[in-house]
Amino acid sequence: MHKLHPADELADIRAEIARLKAREAALRQLLLQRPDLAAQGRWTRVELITLRQSRFAPSLLPEPILNDPQYRRERCVQVLRCLPLPVPLPPVRPGWPIRRDGAALH
């Protein structure tokens, strides 16, 4: 088996994660929309529970506090982006393909 370059393997893994997340979302939606479906499979049982959580909402703070640099911290974050490489064009042969602009061939 051909070993992948780490950049290509990372892109493949991210694509697979995205595919799995989309499938998870579809299954979640199906199970939420169809409570009549059995919530138990052969190996797993699905439970729907409701949790109430308290979350901090910075958007609710007064404008002077939101804009005060005293309450801000800067941090450096490194991000790896996966960018597809352009597809290389085949080498061009001079005079190829032969262009015929309607002229007589004989």
Phi, psi and omega in degrees: 000138181286130180279132181280149171293145181306325179295317180291320179295319178299315179297319179296317180296316179296322177295319179293320177298317179298319178297317180293321178296320178295319179294319178300315180298320180294316179293320178299314179299317179299313182292328178285324182280335184240075179295344179287341176295145177296133181273005181235126176262202179288322185241350189219145173245135180259132178240138174256119177236152179246127179245144174250124182235147174260127181234145177285132181241094182299335180294344180272355179288154177297149182306316180300325179286319179299325183266359182280118181296343179298333183261015180245146175233144178256140177221154180259129181236135176257133182234132174260118177257143176256114182244128179291141177280149177294146179287124181292139177278148178294153180300144183266129175266132178302131178079008182238137356288156181291127180261127179243114185261048175080001179289155179296140183272352180239000000 
